[in-house]
Structures are given as C-alpha cells and as structure tokens.
Amino acid sequence: MAKVYFSFEEIEADVARNAPDYVYKYRSWKDANHKNVLLLRQLYFSHPFDLNDPLDVRPDARFDYTEIEDQMYFYKLLASAAVMNPELPANELRSAAEKQWKLTKEHPQILNEQYRIWMSKRRNFDLYGILSTSTDPVNEKLWERYGDEHAGYCLGFKTVDLCRQLKTGFGLVKYSEAPFEFSILGERDDLEPFYLKKPFWGYESEFRFYTLGIGFYSKRVREFPIVVVSEIILGYKITPEHQKEILLATDEKYPKEQILVYKTKVIENNNLIKERIR
C-alpha cells in the first residue's frame, strides 16, 4: 500500500485497515542527531543519495520499447525540446523532436542510457526526502545495523497517527529482483520506485514515508507530537549510563501513562523479545 492524498481523512479508514499498527525507528544514543528523535521529537527525511541502498529510489528499470512508436511519445519529445530550447522557432523544435524520435526508434537502448544518466545526478533528487521505519521492533539485524549493535534504542510510533501528522506519502516497501517497469508514456504507477528494493534488504520490513519539495514547502527535519509515540525499547547491550539518561528524558518529556518502556532480551536460538521494564 502506497498512499498519496489531499486530505488524510480521505484514506484514514483504509490506512487503519491495511497499515501495521506500529512502526519503529532504531537509533544510537551516542549520536547527537539520533538523540533528537527522543529528546526533540524530530525525524529526519534523508536525501535518496544518502541512504544505505545505492539503488534506493533509483531502481533498475526495464522499458517497453513498443511505446516509442506511440505518437504520444513524439509529443513528449516535442514538449521537452520546447523547454530545453525556448529560443528556437516552432518548425525547428518540431524538426529536432522528429530527429530524436527517429534516432530512438533505431536505437531504443538510448532510453536506458538516458535513465542511467538522470539517476546518477544527485541534484535531480534534491527535493526528495525519505524516512525509513520498520514494522519489526525485535529484529536482530536492525538492532545491529541501526541500533548501535544493541546498545542503542528504538522508538515506536502509532502508524495511523504518525501518517496523519507527517502529511507525506507513505507505504510498505516491496522487495523484488524484478526491475521497475518504466513507462515513457507515464501509464504506470510512477510512485513505485519509492517503494521498490532488492530482496537483500527484505530483513528491514520497511514502512516508508517520502516527501517532495524539500526547501520549498517541506523540510528534512520534521517534528512530531507526543501523542504519536507508543513505546521506547532499549537494546540489551545499552550501558547503564545511557539507560539512565533515556529513562530520565522519558520521565521529563513523556507522560508515564502513555509511553511504555521495554528492553530487549536474547532467548533460545538467539531470538529477541522485548520485556517491559517501566
């Protein structure tokens, strides 16, 4: 489920039915920015080029070369020529578009190269922001990779309430080896690349939020209200000092009757569970 909407009320019931009840953000208490999730109630929407997966938001693509023959593709080339060369008269623009159309018909792999070049430029993604959360609070690999090797903490959020507050696109990530079926005519879901990753990353069980217009009508650091927080989970290797700091901060900034505090524990077969400590 990937959701884009004008008013959250339009889709709230659907989200409540299909989204996980809670999502989780793993953090390190040693990192000042990571501390701000708990202390300042701040979430950071990363630039796609700064994510761990080098293909994130920029997946492998497969083109339907039959679309090149469609007259609509020519009109797209013509519109692009007008934008790129506004000084040229109409007849020259048409001639340039026709030339490009003919070349693409003869060498359709040009589309793959154009796609590769576009996706390789960081500036083309400067307006995008990605916030990754997981549906799994006791994931061994996530605690190792994002939770300071079990010495950090994890914040749990009420999914529907967080979706309502952030006012962004959101959805579950799909893990597949299949390339993105790119449509040059725009006839397929152009949001799919935001939620498509290779199976290697499947352990993350990711529920993703994304935003556009960074620097204009959106920003990378977004604040959230206390009411969207459900729980705090401490890693079983957290130091006594850090545990004390987190508990003191929780008492100071969050109502005790609302926020539950857990700590992970290793059981048989190296599986993790969470035990309530507060």
Secondary structure by P-SEA (a helix, b strand, c coil): cccccccccccaaaaaaccccbbbbbbbcccaaaaaaccccccccccccccccccccccbbbbcccccccaaaaaaaaaaaaaacccccaaaaaaaaaaaaaaaaaccaaaaaaaaaaaacccccccbbbbbbbcccccaaaaaacccccccbbbbcaaaaaaaaaccbbbbbbbcccccccccccccccccccccccccccccccbbbbbcccccccccbbbbccccccbbbbcccccaaaaaaaaaaaaaccccccbbbbbbbbcccbbbbbbbcc
